Amino acid sequence: MKPLPFVGIDDFAFKKRMTYGTIFIDLIRKKPIDLLETRKQEEVTEWLKSHSNIALITRDGSKSYAKAITEASSSIVRVGDCWHILHQLFEAVKNSISNMVPLKWKAPNSEQQVSEKVVRTFPARKNEARRIRKREKEMGKDSTCSSFA
């Protein structure tokens, strides 16, 4: 058995939404080591126990993989893999920006000054925008009906 000090672990789909497996990657040689036909914690734990020389594992946020690594050996260092770290960073930035920038933002005219009141009239979230559009639609119906009365 070759020494495997640095290993990557991730799941993959044999058939999307149906059958999943686990892949182990040698991070030094950048080649697959092994495939399991499951991603069950017990089987991953057994595989890890049979490779006792692993010092570091990169992984995604899977709780079952975290438990499997802990059960196999408490000395294995767990690190988030690059793809998942960048993906989580992107999602956090995207959520932060969407919470700060109004949904219907328009640049003010050079003559028009931006006031607190103008900025607060724009919805910050999609569900708030839907609620406002629905209210505006209802108000529009009420005003047309009252003009005919």
C-alpha positions in Angstrom: 0.0 0.0 0.0 1.4 3.4 -1.0 1.6 6.1 1.6 -1.3 8.5 1.4 -0.7 11.4 3.7 -3.0 13.9 1.8 -6.4 12.7 0.6 -9.4 14.5 -0.9 -12.9 13.0 -0.3 -16.1 14.0 -2.1 -19.3 12.5 -3.3 -20.4 12.1 -6.9 -23.5 10.8 -8.8 -23.5 7.5 -10.6 -27.1 8.6 -11.6 -28.2 12.1 -10.6 -30.7 12.1 -7.7 -30.6 8.3 -7.6 -27.3 6.7 -6.8 -24.3 8.4 -5.2 -20.8 7.2 -4.4 -17.6 8.5 -2.7 -14.3 9.2 -4.4 -10.9 9.4 -2.8 -8.2 11.5 -4.4 -4.4 11.4 -3.8 -3.7 15.1 -3.5 0.0 14.8 -4.2 -0.3 12.8 -7.4 -3.7 14.4 -8.3 -5.3 11.1 -9.2 -8.2 9.1 -8.0 -7.3 6.4 -5.4 -10.6 4.6 -4.9 -14.3 4.7 -5.4 -17.0 3.5 -3.0 -20.5 2.7 -4.4 -22.0 4.5 -1.4 -21.5 7.6 0.7 -22.7 6.0 3.9 -20.7 7.0 6.9 -19.9 3.4 8.1 -18.3 2.4 4.8 -16.3 5.6 4.5 -15.1 5.1 8.1 -14.0 1.5 7.3 -12.1 2.7 4.2 -10.3 5.4 6.2 -9.4 3.0 9.0 -7.8 0.7 6.4 -5.6 3.6 5.4 -4.2 4.6 8.7 -1.3 6.8 7.3 -3.6 9.6 6.2 -2.6 12.9 7.9 -4.9 15.4 6.1 -8.2 15.2 4.3 -9.9 17.9 2.2 -13.7 17.6 2.1 -16.9 19.4 1.5 -19.4 20.3 4.3 -20.9 16.8 4.6 -21.7 15.8 8.2 -21.5 12.1 7.4 -17.9 12.5 6.0 -17.0 14.6 9.1 -18.2 11.9 11.4 -16.5 9.2 9.4 -13.2 11.0 9.6 -13.5 11.6 13.3 -14.4 8.0 14.0 -11.6 6.7 11.8 -8.9 8.8 13.5 -8.9 11.9 15.7 -5.4 12.8 14.4 -6.6 13.4 10.8 -6.6 17.1 10.0 -9.8 18.2 8.1 -9.7 21.0 5.6 -12.4 22.4 3.4 -11.6 21.9 -0.3 -10.9 24.8 -2.6 -14.1 24.5 -4.6 -16.4 24.4 -1.6 -14.6 27.3 0.2 -14.8 29.5 -2.9 -18.5 28.5 -3.5 -19.4 29.4 0.1 -17.5 32.7 -0.2 -19.4 33.6 -3.4 -22.8 32.8 -1.8 -21.9 34.9 1.2 -20.9 37.9 -1.0 -24.0 37.5 -3.2 -26.3 37.4 -0.1 -24.6 40.4 1.4 -24.9 42.5 -1.8 -28.5 41.5 -2.3 -29.3 42.6 1.3 -27.6 46.0 0.7 -28.7 46.9 -2.8 -32.4 47.6 -3.4 -34.2 45.3 -5.8 -35.5 48.2 -8.0 -32.6 50.7 -7.8 -32.3 53.5 -10.3 -29.5 56.0 -10.6 -30.6 59.5 -9.6 -30.7 62.3 -12.1 -28.0 64.9 -11.8 -30.8 67.4 -10.8 -32.4 65.1 -8.3 -30.8 64.7 -4.9 -31.0 61.3 -3.2 -32.8 61.4 0.1 -33.4 58.8 2.8 -37.1 58.7 1.9 -36.3 57.8 -1.8 -33.9 55.0 -0.9 -36.3 53.5 1.6 -39.2 53.3 -0.9 -37.4 50.5 -2.8 -37.8 47.0 -1.6 -34.8 45.1 -0.4 -36.1 41.6 -0.8 -38.1 39.6 -3.4 -41.0 38.8 -1.1 -41.2 42.5 -0.1 -41.2 43.5 -3.8 -44.1 41.0 -4.5 -46.1 42.4 -1.6 -45.6 46.0 -2.9 -46.5 45.1 -6.5 -49.6 43.4 -5.3 -50.6 46.4 -3.1 -49.9 48.8 -6.0 -52.0 46.6 -8.3 -54.9 46.6 -5.8 -54.6 50.3 -5.3 -54.7 50.8 -9.1 -57.9 48.8 -9.4 -59.5 50.8 -6.5 -58.7 54.2 -8.2 -60.2 53.1 -11.5 -63.3 51.8 -9.9 -63.8 55.0 -7.9 -63.5 57.2 -11.0 -66.5 55.5 -12.6 -68.7 55.8 -9.5 
